[in-house]
Amino acid sequence: MKRDSTGRGCRRRARAVAVAAVAAAAVAAVMAAGGLSPAGPARRAGPAGSAGLAGPARPAGSAAPAGPTGPAGSVGLAGATGPAGPARPARHDAAAGRSAPLDVLLVTIDTLRADATGFGGRRPSPTPQLDRLAAGGRVFTGAHAHNVVTLPSHTNILTGLYPYQHGVRDNQGFRVPAGLPTLATVLHDAGYSTGAFVGAYPLDSIFGLNRGFDVYDDHYPKGSHPDEFLFAERKGDKVVAPALAWWQRQRGRHRFMWVHLFDPHAPYEPAEPYASRFPGNPYLGEVAAADAYLAPLLEPFVAGAEAPALIVVTGDHGESLGEHGELTHGLFAYEATLHVPLVIWGPGVTPGRDGRPARHVDIFPTVLEAAGLTGARAPAAPAGLARPGRSLLAPPPAGGTGGGRGGGGGGSAGAGGAPGAAGGADIGAMARPAESCYFEALSATFNRGWAPLRGILRQGRKAIALPLPELYDLSRDPGEARNLAAADRQLARALLARLPRESAWPPPAGGAAAAGAARRQPTAAEAANLRSLGYAGGSAPAKPSYGPEDDPKRLIGLDRQIHSVVDAYQRGRPAAAAALARKLVAERPAMPVAHSLLAEALLQSGDKQAALAVMREARRRGAASDDLLCQLGLTLSELGRPEEGIEVLRPLAARGVPQFLEALAQALSDAGRQQEAADALQRALAIEPDDAAAYEEQAMVELRRERWTAARASSERALRLNEGLPRAWNDLGVALYRLGEPAGALDAWQRAVDLDGSLLDALWNLGTNAAGHGRPEQARRALARFLEAAPAKDYQADREQARRLLRQLEGAAPPPGLPALPGPTGPTGAPGPTGSGGPR
């Protein structure tokens, strides 16, 4: 799991069904656009005296990355040599032409700096496998992305369009428009078997990149992770294994496969032996791990044991590692995050280093050429749009003299060109096409209200459009230390004049979201999962104009403060997090993420009334994101005012966004309107069928309706999507108990406790039921933990009953069938609906 550094969406509460609610579950908060996403909305404790089942058990209710940086003063080493002996594909070269369409393998590695690879100059090399591939392929030393966050960058690659053309401008709030051609749809229509295997939630199928793939494997854990700034991911070996199996099963057919690894993303937590290989630099340890995970997939090609294919390897964006004050990515678009590695290997590819400009939008036409889809067979561009890319399979110019970075220019400081590092002939950058490379970074605009960043890269000059404009000569200043905008105003104006009008945000009338992707509300999964990357959650209203005070260069200190708030929150210091967040609100009162962070910290500390006041004040100021309004509605419901919560939530849910439908369902359920709650959840699941959190909520509603079989089915569906959901295990236990399967119920509650030792309902259920079914020691442990975790001021009656039962257990072995204690109470002391005590 990676840390969430953005503003979290509204959180569903962990709620008691049988009796009064249990302690509020602290949930994910927000970090802003800086390069970090959680996995599913966490839910708070429900209101005291909530309606539910009778009987004995309760249904569940309820920093910045560690900062590793590269070696001092550098992240790359110049002058390194490449691996000995290039490995080259075994088929004819370009001059001979291609006899048949090639299989295509696209590998994208998240957060991979251009200078973090051996073929990019890093020594010792963390990427021996990729170095071998690069030695037999072409390394484009001047390759650039167009976005510095995951979803838009991959959409650029797979559509061959700039972000303002396809309309996907950020990780959250956008979806690839239906009907937009992608590599998958085009190749599938041409008869290819198509498979995708992705490593993390930012590329979940709900965002629309799954269209055209026969198999879209995004099988990382899905659901909620309370009290954590986390989002769903899986290690690279868990991605490569099913990908390799699929590739082998498709032998005899034309194949297109996309494999995405997420490992180098913050926080950097490499497994051994990679951590020990790069002590003090865990980012490189993660890069080394990703390289090793790819070995079973790439080695057969390099060794000649697999039929040659066109292989494209690139990073979606880089990582700042502290350069220009940015800890991770997503805020700026300096070369540390914009310059990416790009290797093309396969029949007809001339090995060597190529300094000509290369862009992510060039990958689309490159793959089409390898597939034989050129000329009359080339797919038409979407109506009103022109694809800006060109195939990179064109022969390099003769007589090149070096491996420079061509029209794109430099990398971050210390990244050497390393002539010859890829093996083969150095191709050089003599004939540099006068192509422009558009780029943008809009996450901080959407989530913090900061000025939008757009720019143009052309013939080694880089211009950035901000209230305080920037201009760099990358050939002389690869680290972008000297802003030439004031010294050469004419050149800066000329370059910025090339920015397409339709790339502005908000888009001009009739402009860019020509592809049909105007920003929408995030889904439940987005709001809860896209946080730990610095992909901020929460919408900031667009301003008619932005001034120097909105320039992210002047606000970088706030970015670090946001990271500090999240770090304090994650370390279990909500009071410190709240104090820091109050300073953020005071310094930038119009920034929605600041109010969200403060409300989350106060909720985590248990001060719901103070959190309610903060959310209402943000609403009054017009600084409340829809996520914050959603949390306001849920908090009102939690405080025993569900009808007020419904009034806040119903307008949000009317938009048909699953997240808001699920929140409305929770408030309706708290109000005793179970059929309406069930209807809202059905609407949410019709939109997002694989939302584990929605199935958790559905199980809660079914338990309150005393429909035990349906509750069991909903819990099991949630757990099939993600077996690591403690509340779903607790709810399954309640259903099993009611269905006469106490052994299975006890096992399910134990799973819940093992996953979350502070889940009070599960502890209560074990403590009050295990002894009566021959498991006295299990009951003792659960009751002791319940007494450690349950706040005395909120759970006085329950604590007294737990002590009484614990004394009974410790005094003598309990007789068979020891009954659960009667009348457990919730946080406000209100008795449960039946007064009978039992599974909650």
C-alpha positions in Angstrom: 0.0 0.0 0.0 1.2 3.5 -0.8 0.6 6.6 1.2 -2.1 9.0 0.3 -1.0 12.6 0.2 -4.2 14.1 -1.1 -7.5 15.2 0.3 -9.7 12.2 1.0 -13.2 11.8 0.0 -16.1 11.6 2.5 -15.8 8.6 4.6 -18.4 6.1 5.4 -18.6 5.3 9.1 -18.2 2.0 10.8 -21.6 1.5 12.4 -23.2 -0.7 14.9 -26.3 -2.5 13.8 -27.6 -4.4 16.7 -27.2 -1.8 19.4 -25.7 1.6 19.8 -22.7 2.5 17.8 -19.1 1.8 18.6 -16.1 4.2 18.7 -15.6 6.3 15.6 -13.2 4.8 13.2 -10.6 7.3 12.1 -10.2 7.4 8.4 -8.2 8.7 5.6 -7.7 12.4 5.2 -6.1 14.4 2.5 -2.8 15.4 1.1 -2.6 17.7 -1.9 -1.2 17.4 -5.4 2.3 16.4 -4.8 2.5 12.9 -6.1 1.0 10.5 -3.6 -3.9 7.5 -3.3 -6.0 5.4 -0.4 -8.0 2.3 -1.1 -11.6 2.8 -0.5 -13.7 4.9 1.9 -13.5 4.1 5.5 -16.6 4.4 7.6 -17.2 6.0 11.0 -19.1 4.7 14.0 -22.8 5.0 13.6 -25.2 6.9 15.8 -26.1 5.7 19.2 -29.3 3.7 19.3 -29.2 2.9 15.6 -31.8 0.5 14.4 -30.7 -3.0 13.7 -30.9 -6.6 14.6 -31.9 -8.1 17.9 -29.7 -10.5 19.6 -26.2 -11.2 20.5 -23.5 -9.7 18.1 -22.8 -6.3 16.4 -22.1 -5.7 12.8 -19.1 -3.7 12.2 -19.4 -0.3 12.2 -17.2 0.8 13.0 4.0 12.2 5.6 5.4 12.9 3.1 7.3 9.9 2.0 10.2 9.2 4.2 12.1 11.5 2.0 14.8 9.4 0.5 16.7 11.4 -2.0 19.4 10.5 -4.4 23.1 10.8 -3.7 24.1 14.3 -2.6 23.9 16.8 -5.4 22.8 14.2 -7.9 20.4 11.5 -8.8 22.3 10.2 -11.8 25.9 9.7 -12.8 27.3 10.8 -16.1 29.7 8.9 -18.3 28.6 5.4 -17.4 29.0 2.6 -19.9 26.4 0.2 -20.8 26.2 -3.6 -20.4 28.6 -5.6 -22.5 27.2 -7.3 -25.5 23.9 -5.9 -26.7 21.0 -8.4 -27.0 19.1 -7.8 -30.2 15.9 -9.3 -31.6 16.5 -12.1 -34.1 14.4 -10.9 -37.0 15.1 -8.8 -40.1 15.8 -5.1 -39.9 13.7 -2.2 -41.1 15.3 -2.1 -44.5 13.9 -5.6 -45.2 10.4 -4.6 -44.2 8.1 -6.6 -41.9 6.5 -9.7 -43.1 3.7 -9.7 -40.6 2.2 -7.6 -37.9 4.3 -7.9 -34.7 3.1 -8.9 -31.2 3.4 -5.8 -29.0 4.4 -5.6 -25.3 4.0 -2.2 -23.6 5.6 -1.9 -20.2 5.0 1.2 -18.1 6.8 1.7 -14.8 5.2 4.3 -12.5 7.3 7.2 -11.1 10.5 6.2 -12.9 13.1 8.9 -13.4 15.0 8.9 -16.6 18.3 8.9 -14.6 17.3 6.1 -12.3 18.2 3.4 -14.7 21.6 1.9 -15.7 21.0 2.7 -19.3 20.2 6.3 -18.2 23.6 6.6 -16.5 23.0 5.4 -12.9 25.8 3.5 -11.3 25.7 1.0 -9.7 22.8 0.1 -12.0 19.6 -0.8 -10.3 18.2 -2.1 -13.6 20.3 -4.9 -15.1 17.3 -6.5 -16.8 16.2 -3.3 -18.5 19.8 -2.5 -19.3 20.1 -5.7 -21.3 16.9 -4.9 -23.2 18.2 -1.3 -23.9 21.5 -2.7 -25.1 19.7 -4.4 -28.0 17.1 -1.6 -28.6 16.9 2.1 -29.1 17.1 4.4 -26.1 15.4 7.8 -26.6 17.4 10.1 -24.4 15.1 13.1 -24.9 11.8 11.4 -24.1 9.1 13.4 -22.2 5.7 12.8 -20.7 2.9 15.3 -21.0 1.5 14.9 -17.4 3.1 14.2 -14.1 0.4 12.0 -12.6 -0.6 8.5 -13.5 -4.0 8.4 -15.2 -3.6 11.3 -17.6 -0.1 10.1 -18.5 -1.3 6.6 -19.4 -4.2 8.0 -21.3 -1.8 10.0 -23.4 0.2 6.9 -24.2 -2.8 4.7 -25.0 -4.8 7.3 -27.1 -1.9 9.1 -28.8 -3.6 12.4 -27.8 -2.6 15.3 -25.6 -4.5 15.6 -22.3 -6.5 18.6 -23.5 -7.6 16.6 -26.5 -8.8 13.5 -24.7 -10.0 15.5 -21.7 -8.4 13.5 -18.8 -6.5 16.1 -16.9 -6.0 14.5 -13.4 -6.2 11.2 -11.5 -9.5 12.2 -9.8 -12.7 13.4 -11.3 -12.0 12.2 -14.9 -12.8 9.2 -16.9 -11.6 8.2 -20.4 -14.5 9.1 -22.7 -16.4 6.1 -24.1 -15.9 5.7 -27.8 -12.4 7.3 -27.8 -10.1 5.0 -29.7 -7.2 3.5 -27.8 -4.4 1.1 -28.7 -6.5 -1.6 -27.1 -9.7 -0.9 -29.1 -7.8 -0.4 -32.4 -5.6 -3.6 -32.0 -8.6 -5.6 -30.8 -10.5 -4.6 -33.9 -7.5 -5.6 -36.0 -7.7 -9.2 -34.6 -5.3 -9.0 -31.7 -5.8 -10.6 -28.4 -5.5 -7.8 -25.8 -4.6 -8.0 -22.2 -3.7 -5.4 -19.5 -2.2 -6.1 -16.1 -2.0 -3.0 -13.8 -0.4 -2.5 -10.4 -2.5 0.1 -8.7 -5.7 1.9 -8.3 -5.1 5.0 -10.3 -5.5 2.7 -13.4 -8.6 0.9 -12.1 -11.0 -0.2 -14.8 -13.6 2.4 -13.5 -11.5 5.1 -15.2 -12.2 3.7 -18.6 -8.8 2.5 -19.9 -10.1 -1.1 -19.8 -12.1 -0.7 -23.1 -10.8 -2.9 -25.8 -8.9 -5.3 -23.6 -10.1 -8.9 -23.5 -8.6 -9.1 -20.0 -8.1 -6.1 -17.8 -6.5 -7.5 -14.6 -6.7 -4.9 -11.8 -6.9 -7.5 -9.0 -5.3 -5.6 -6.2 -7.2 -5.4 -2.9 -10.3 -3.2 -3.2 -12.2 -1.7 -0.3 -11.7 0.6 2.7 -8.7 1.1 4.9 -9.7 3.1 8.0 -7.2 5.2 9.8 -4.7 5.0 7.0 -3.6 7.2 4.1 -3.4 4.2 1.8 -4.7 3.0 -1.5 -4.8 -0.2 -3.4 -1.7 -1.6 -5.1 0.1 -4.9 -5.6 3.8 -5.7 -6.0 5.3 -6.1 -9.4 5.7 -9.8 -9.2 2.0 -10.2 -8.6 1.4 -8.2 -11.8 3.9 -10.0 -14.0 2.9 -13.6 -13.0 -0.6 -13.4 -14.5 0.6 -11.3 -17.4 3.2 -13.9 -18.3 0.6 -16.7 -18.0 -1.8 -14.8 -20.3 0.9 -14.1 -22.9 1.8 -17.8 -23.1 -1.9 -18.8 -23.3 -2.3 -16.6 -26.4 0.4 -18.2 -28.5 -0.6 -18.5 -32.1 -2.6 -15.3 -32.1 -1.4 -11.7 -32.5 -0.9 -10.3 -29.0 -1.0 -6.9 -27.4 -0.2 -6.7 -23.7 0.2 -3.8 -21.4 2.0 -4.4 -18.1 2.1 -1.6 -15.5 4.3 -1.7 -12.3 3.8 0.7 -9.5 6.6 -0.2 -7.2 8.8 3.0 -7.4 5.9 5.1 -6.1 6.1 6.8 -2.7 6.4 5.7 0.1 9.5 3.8 -0.9 9.5 0.4 0.9 11.6 -2.0 -1.1 11.7 -5.6 -0.1 15.0 -7.4 0.4 17.4 -7.9 -1.1 16.7 -4.6 -2.9 16.6 -2.5 0.2 20.1 -3.6 1.2 21.5 -3.0 -2.3 20.7 0.7 -2.0 21.0 1.6 1.7 19.9 5.2 2.2 18.1 5.3 -1.1 15.0 3.2 -0.9 13.6 4.8 -4.1 16.4 3.1 -6.1 15.6 0.0 -4.1 12.1 0.1 -5.4 13.4 0.7 -8.9 15.7 -2.4 -8.6 12.7 -4.4 -7.4 10.6 -3.4 -10.4 13.4 -4.4 -12.7 13.8 -7.8 -11.1 10.0 -8.4 -11.2 10.1 -7.8 -15.0 12.9 -10.4 -15.5 10.6 -13.5 -16.1 8.7 -11.4 -18.7 11.6 -9.8 -20.6 14.4 -12.3 -20.3 12.9 -14.8 -22.8 12.9 -12.1 -25.4 16.4 -10.9 -24.7 17.7 -14.5 -24.7 16.0 -15.3 -28.0 13.7 -17.9 -26.4 10.6 -16.0 -27.3 9.4 -15.0 -30.7 10.5 -11.3 -31.2 7.9 -8.6 -30.6 7.9 -4.9 -30.4 8.6 -4.0 -26.8 8.1 -0.5 -25.5 9.3 0.4 -22.0 8.7 3.8 -20.5 7.9 5.6 -17.2 4.6 7.5 -16.9 6.4 10.3 -15.1 9.4 10.8 -12.8 10.0 11.8 -9.2 11.3 15.0 -7.8 13.1 13.6 -4.7 13.3 17.0 -3.2 14.4 18.9 -6.3 12.9 22.4 -6.6 11.4 21.8 -3.1 9.0 19.1 -4.4 9.1 15.8 -2.4 7.4 13.5 -4.9 5.5 14.5 -8.1 2.3 16.2 -9.3 3.0 19.8 -8.4 5.6 21.0 -10.8 6.7 19.9 -14.3 10.5 20.2 -14.1 12.6 17.6 -15.8 12.8 15.4 -12.6 9.2 14.5 -13.2 8.7 15.2 -16.9 11.8 13.6 -18.5 11.2 9.8 -18.7 13.1 6.7 -19.9 11.9 5.3 -23.2 13.3 2.1 -24.8 12.0 0.4 -28.0 13.2 -3.1 -28.8 12.2 -5.4 -31.6 12.5 -6.3 -35.3 13.4 -3.4 -37.4 14.6 -1.3 -34.5 18.1 0.1 -35.0 20.0 -0.3 -31.6 21.7 2.7 -30.1 21.0 5.9 -28.4 18.7 8.4 -30.1 18.8 12.1 -29.1 15.8 13.1 -31.3 12.8 14.4 -29.4 10.4 11.6 -28.3 7.1 12.0 -26.6 4.5 9.8 -25.1 2.1 10.6 -27.9 4.6 9.1 -30.3 4.1 5.6 -28.8 0.6 5.2 -30.4 1.7 5.6 -34.0 4.8 3.6 -33.3 2.7 0.6 -32.1 0.4 1.0 -35.1 3.3 0.8 -37.5 4.5 -2.4 -35.9 1.0 -3.8 -36.2 0.9 -2.9 -39.9 -1.9 -0.4 -39.3 -0.6 2.4 -41.5 -1.7 4.1 -44.6 -5.2 3.0 -45.6 -5.3 0.7 -42.6 -4.6 3.4 -40.1 -7.5 4.2 -37.8 -9.1 7.6 -38.2 -8.5 10.2 -35.5 -11.5 11.2 -33.3 -13.7 13.7 -35.0 -12.3 17.2 -34.8 -8.9 16.0 -33.4 -5.5 15.4 -35.0 -3.1 13.0 -33.4 0.1 14.9 -32.8 2.5 11.9 -32.7 4.8 10.3 -35.2 6.2 6.8 -35.4 9.6 6.3 -33.6 10.4 3.4 -35.9 11.6 5.8 -38.7 15.3 5.2 -39.3 17.6 7.5 -37.4 19.6 10.1 -39.3 22.9 9.0 -40.6 26.1 10.4 -39.2 24.9 11.3 -35.7 27.6 12.3 -33.3 26.3 11.9 -29.8 23.6 10.7 -27.5 22.2 14.0 -26.4 18.7 14.7 -25.4 17.8 16.4 -28.7 14.9 18.7 -28.9 13.7 17.7 -25.5 16.9 18.6 -23.8 18.0 17.9 -20.4 17.2 15.8 -17.5 17.4 16.7 -13.8 20.7 17.7 -12.3 23.3 15.0 -12.4 21.7 12.8 -15.0 24.4 12.0 -17.5 23.8 11.3 -21.2 26.2 8.4 -20.9 27.2 7.9 -24.5 27.1 4.3 -25.4 25.3 3.2 -22.3 22.7 1.4 -24.4 25.3 -0.4 -26.5 25.4 -0.3 -30.3 26.0 2.8 -32.4 25.5 6.3 -30.9 22.9 8.0 -33.1 23.0 11.5 -31.9 20.7 14.4 -32.3 21.7 16.2 -35.4 18.3 16.4 -37.2 16.0 17.7 -34.6 12.5 18.1 -35.8 10.9 21.4 -34.8 8.2 19.5 -33.0 6.7 20.9 -29.8 5.9 18.9 -26.7 3.0 20.1 -24.7 2.9 19.4 -20.9 0.8 20.3 -17.9 0.4 19.8 -14.1 -3.2 20.7 -13.0 -3.6 18.6 -9.8 -2.9 21.5 -7.5 -5.4 23.6 -9.5 -8.2 21.1 -9.0 -7.5 20.3 -5.4 -5.9 23.4 -3.9 -7.0 26.3 -6.1 -3.5 27.1 -7.2 -2.6 28.4 -10.6 -2.7 25.9 -13.5 0.7 24.9 -14.9 1.0 24.4 -18.7 4.1 24.5 -20.9 5.9 23.9 -24.2 9.2 22.1 -24.9 10.7 23.0 -28.2 14.2 22.6 -29.6 15.7 22.4 -26.2 13.9 25.4 -24.8 11.3 24.9 -22.1 8.7 27.6 -21.3 6.2 27.3 -18.4 3.1 29.4 -18.2 2.4 30.5 -14.7 1.7 33.9 -13.1 5.5 33.9 -12.6 6.6 32.5 -16.0 9.7 30.4 -16.5 12.0 29.8 -19.4 15.0 27.3 -19.4 17.7 26.4 -21.9 17.9 22.7 -21.1 21.0 22.1 -23.2 23.0 24.4 -20.9 20.9 24.2 -17.7 19.5 20.6 -17.4 18.7 21.2 -13.7 16.5 24.2 -14.5 18.3 26.4 -12.1 18.4 29.6 -14.2 15.0 31.1 -15.1 15.6 33.1 -18.3 12.0 34.4 -18.7 13.0 38.0 -17.6 16.2 38.0 -19.6 14.6 36.8 -22.8 11.0 37.9 -22.8 10.7 37.7 -26.5 11.6 34.0 -26.7 9.4 33.3 -23.7 6.4 35.0 -25.3 7.0 33.2 -28.6 7.1 29.8 -27.0 4.1 30.4 -24.8 2.1 31.7 -27.8 2.3 28.1 -29.0 0.2 26.9 -26.1 -3.0 25.6 -27.7 -6.0 27.8 -26.7 -8.0 24.7 -25.9 -5.4 23.5 -23.3 -6.5 26.2 -20.9 -8.3 25.3 -17.7 -11.2 25.7 -17.4 -11.5 24.9 -21.1 -12.8 27.7 -23.2 -16.3 27.4 -24.6 -16.3 24.9 -27.4 -12.7 23.9 -26.6 -11.0 20.9 -25.4 -13.0 18.7 -23.6 -13.9 18.0 -27.2 -13.3 14.5 -26.3 -16.2 14.7 -23.9 -14.4 14.5 -20.5 -15.4 17.6 -18.7 -14.5 17.2 -15.0 -17.0 15.1 -13.1 -17.4 14.2 -9.5 -15.1 11.4 -8.2 -16.5 8.0 -7.6 -16.4 6.4 -4.2 -13.3 4.5 -5.0 -11.5 7.6 -6.4 -12.2 9.8 -3.5 -11.1 7.1 -1.1 -8.2 5.7 -3.0 -6.4 8.5 -4.9 -4.8 10.1 -2.0 -1.5 8.7 -1.0 0.2 9.8 -4.2 -0.2 13.5 -3.6 -3.2 13.4 -5.9 -5.3 15.7 -3.8 -8.9 15.0 -3.3 -11.6 17.6 -3.0 -12.6 20.1 -5.6 -11.4 23.7 -5.5 -13.5 26.2 -7.5 -11.9 27.6 -10.6 -10.9 31.2 -10.4 -11.4 33.8 -13.2 -7.7 34.6 -13.0 -4.6 33.7 -11.0 -2.0 36.0 -9.7 1.6 35.5 -8.3 0.1 34.6 -4.9 -1.4 31.5 -6.6 1.9 30.4 -8.2 2.9 27.0 -6.9 6.5 28.2 -6.6 5.4 30.6 -3.9 3.2 28.0 -2.3 5.7 25.1 -2.0 5.9 25.7 1.7 2.2 24.9 2.0 2.8 21.7 0.2 5.3 20.7 2.9 2.9 21.7 5.6 0.2 19.5 4.0 2.7 16.6 4.1 3.4 17.3 7.7 -0.3 17.2 8.6 -0.7 13.9 7.0 2.4 12.5 8.6 1.2 13.6 12.1 -2.2 12.0 11.3 -0.7 8.7 10.2 1.5 8.6 13.3 -1.5 8.7 15.5 -1.1 12.3 16.6 -4.5 13.8 15.7 -4.1 16.8 18.0 -0.8 17.8 16.3 -2.3 17.2 12.9 -5.3 19.5 13.9 -2.9 22.2 15.1 -1.0 22.1 11.8 -4.2 22.1 9.8 -5.5 25.1 11.6 -2.4 27.0 10.4 -3.1 25.9 6.9 -6.7 27.2 7.1 -5.5 30.5 8.5 -2.8 30.9 5.8 -5.0 29.8 2.9 -8.7 29.9 3.9 -9.9 29.4 0.3 -8.0 26.1 -0.1 -10.6 23.2 0.4 -8.0 20.6 1.3 -7.0 22.6 4.4 -10.5 22.5 5.8 -10.7 18.8 4.9 -7.5 18.0 6.7 -8.6 19.9 9.8 -12.0 18.2 9.9 -10.4 14.8 9.5 -7.9 15.4 12.3 -10.7 16.5 14.6 -12.8 13.5 13.7 -9.8 11.3 14.4 -9.4 12.9 17.8 -13.0 12.2 18.6 -14.1 15.8 18.7 -17.1 15.5 16.3 -18.7 18.7 17.4 -15.6 20.7 16.6 -15.3 18.9 13.2 -18.9 19.7 12.5 -18.2 23.4 13.2 -15.2 23.3 10.8 -17.2 21.7 8.0 -20.0 24.2 8.4 -17.6 27.1 8.4 -16.0 25.8 5.2 -19.4 25.5 3.7 -20.2 29.1 4.7 -17.0 30.4 3.1 -17.6 28.5 -0.1 -14.5 26.5 0.5 -16.2 23.1 1.1 -15.5 20.5 -1.5 -18.2 18.1 -2.3 -16.2 15.5 -0.4 -16.4 17.7 2.7 -20.1 18.2 2.2 -20.5 14.5 2.0 -18.6 14.1 5.3 -20.7 16.8 6.8 -23.8 14.8 6.0 -22.4 11.6 7.4 -21.2 13.3 10.6 -24.7 14.8 11.2 -26.1 11.2 10.8 -23.5 9.9 13.1 -24.4 12.5 15.7 -28.0 11.2 15.7 -29.3 13.7 13.2 -29.7 11.5 10.1 -32.5 13.5 8.6 -30.3 16.6 8.5 -27.6 14.5 7.0 -30.0 13.3 4.3 -30.8 16.9 3.4 -27.1 17.5 2.8 -26.4 14.3 1.0 -29.5 14.0 -1.3 -28.4 16.8 -3.8 -24.9 15.2 -4.0 -26.4 11.7 -4.6 -28.7 13.1 -7.3 -25.7 13.4 -9.6 -25.5 9.6 -9.8 -22.0 9.4 -8.2 -21.6 6.0 -6.4 -19.7 7.6 -3.5 -22.5 10.0 -2.7 -25.2 7.3 -3.3 -23.5 5.1 -0.7 -23.2 8.0 1.8 -26.9 8.7 1.3 -27.7 5.1 1.9 -25.8 5.1 5.2 -27.8 8.1 6.4 -31.1 6.6 5.2 -30.2 3.4 7.0 -29.4 5.4 10.2 -32.8 7.0 9.9 -34.4 3.6 9.7 -35.3 3.9 6.1 -33.8 0.6 5.0 -35.6 0.1 1.7 -34.6 3.5 0.5 -31.0 2.8 1.6 -31.1 -0.5 -0.3 -32.4 1.2 -3.4 -29.6 3.8 -3.3 -27.0 1.1 -3.0 -28.4 -0.7 -6.0 -28.0 2.4 -8.0 -24.4 2.8 -6.8 -23.6 -0.8 -7.7 -25.2 -0.5 -11.1 -22.6 2.2 -11.8 -19.7 0.6 -10.1 -20.3 -3.2 -9.8 -17.0 -4.0 -8.2 -17.1 -1.5 -5.3 -16.3 -3.6 -2.2 -17.3 -0.7 0.1 -20.8 -0.6 -1.4 -21.2 -4.3 -0.7 -20.0 -3.7 2.9 -22.7 -1.1 3.2 -25.3 -3.4 1.6 -24.4 -6.1 4.2 -25.0 -3.5 7.0 -28.5 -2.6 5.6 -29.4 -6.3 5.2 -28.4 -7.0 8.8 -30.6 -4.2 9.9 -33.4 -5.7 7.9 -32.7 -9.1 9.5 -32.1 -10.6 6.1 -29.3 -12.9 7.2 -28.8 -14.8 4.0 -28.6 -11.6 2.0 -26.2 -10.0 4.5 -24.0 -13.1 4.2 -24.0 -12.9 0.4 -23.1 -9.1 0.4 -20.3 -9.6 2.9 -18.9 -12.5 0.9 -19.0 -10.5 -2.3 -17.1 -7.7 -0.6 -14.5 -10.1 0.6 -14.1 -11.7 -2.8 -13.1 -8.3 -4.0 -10.8 -7.7 -1.0 -10.3 -10.3 1.7 -8.6 -7.6 3.9 -11.8 -5.8 5.0 -12.3 -6.2 8.7 -15.8 -4.8 8.8 -16.9 -7.2 6.1 -15.5 -10.1 8.1 -17.4 -8.8 11.2 -20.7 -8.5 9.3 -20.2 -11.9 7.8 -19.8 -13.2 11.4 -23.0 -11.7 12.5 -24.9 -13.2 9.5 -23.4 -16.6 10.1 -24.2 -16.4 13.8 -27.8 -15.7 13.0 -27.9 -18.5 10.4 -26.9 -21.0 13.1 -23.2 -21.3 12.3 -21.4 -20.1 15.4 -18.1 -21.7 14.6 -17.9 -19.9 11.3 -19.0 -16.7 13.0 -16.3 -16.9 15.6 -13.7 -17.5 12.9 -15.0 -14.5 10.9 -14.8 -12.2 13.9 -11.3 -13.4 14.6 -10.3 -12.5 11.1 -11.8 -9.1 11.6 -9.8 -8.6 14.8 -6.6 -9.9 13.2 -7.0 -7.3 10.5 -8.0 -4.5 12.8 -7.3 -4.9 16.5 -9.3 -1.8 17.3 -12.5 -2.9 15.7 -14.7 -2.7 18.8 -17.7 -4.5 17.5 -15.7 -7.6 16.5 -13.9 -7.6 19.8 -17.2 -7.4 21.6 -18.7 -10.2 19.5 -15.8 -12.5 20.2 -15.7 -11.6 23.9 -19.4 -12.1 24.5 -19.8 -15.3 22.4 -16.6 -17.3 22.2 -16.7 -18.7 25.7 -20.2 -20.0 25.3 -19.0 -22.1 22.3 -16.0 -23.7 24.0 -13.4 -21.0 23.3 -12.8 -19.3 26.7 -9.3 -18.1 25.9 -10.4 -16.4 22.7 -13.1 -14.6 24.7 -10.6 -13.5 27.4 -8.2 -12.0 24.8 -11.0 -10.2 23.0 -12.5 -8.7 26.2 -9.1 -7.6 27.4 -8.4 -5.9 24.1 -11.9 -4.3 24.1 -11.2 -2.8 27.5 -7.9 -1.4 26.2 -9.4 0.1 23.1 -12.9 1.3 24.1 -12.9 4.9 25.4 -14.2 5.1 28.9 -16.2 8.3 28.3 -18.2 6.7 25.4 -18.4 3.1 26.5 -18.9 3.1 30.2 -21.8 0.6 30.3 -20.1 -1.8 27.8 -16.8 -1.6 29.7 -18.6 -2.5 33.0 -20.3 -5.5 31.3 -17.0 -6.6 29.7 -15.2 -6.4 33.1 -18.0 -8.5 34.7 -17.8 -11.2 32.1 -14.0 -11.2 32.2 -14.1 -11.7 36.0 -16.5 -14.5 35.4 -14.2 -16.1 32.8 -11.1 -15.7 35.0 -12.8 -17.0 38.1 -13.8 -20.3 36.7 -14.3 -22.1 33.4 -17.6 -21.0 32.0 -20.4 -23.5 31.7 -21.4 -24.5 28.1 -23.7 -22.0 26.5 -22.8 -19.1 28.8 -25.2 -16.4 27.6 -24.0 -13.1 26.2 -24.5 -10.2 28.6 -27.8 -8.4 28.3 -28.3 -4.8 27.3 -24.9 -3.5 25.9 -25.0 0.2 25.3 -23.3 2.5 22.9 -21.3 5.7 23.0 -24.2 7.8 24.4 -25.4 5.1 26.8 -28.5 4.3 24.8 -29.6 0.7 25.1 -29.6 -1.5 22.1 -32.9 -2.1 20.3 -33.7 -5.4 22.0 -31.7 -5.1 25.2 -30.5 -8.6 24.6 -26.9 -8.2 23.8 -25.4 -10.3 21.0 -23.6 -10.0 17.7 -23.2 -6.4 16.7 
